[in-house]
Amino acid sequence: MQLAGGAEAVSKRAAELVESGELVRGLRLADAALASDDKNKAALAVRLKALAGLRAKSRNSNESGWLDYGLRTTRAAFEAK
């Protein structure tokens, strides 16, 4: 993570990917940033946005369930003090 510029830099790139519609790639980068710093608000926000975008496109009930779970747990982490 340090070689990539730290969690903030990786989160910024993840946000760019999500904004351009590359939800899965952005989600993977956000997860990498969170592996380094699990309380990183920028990475959590990107993760929420990516999961919400994927959930909106999902037509599979199993996939939707996993995405809903991811949204709930990420939202809880984001709102934690």
Secondary structure as UniProt FT lines:
FT   HELIX           2..4
FT   HELIX           7..19
FT   TURN            20..21
FT   HELIX           23..36
FT   TURN            38..39
FT   HELIX           41..57
FT   HELIX           61..79
//
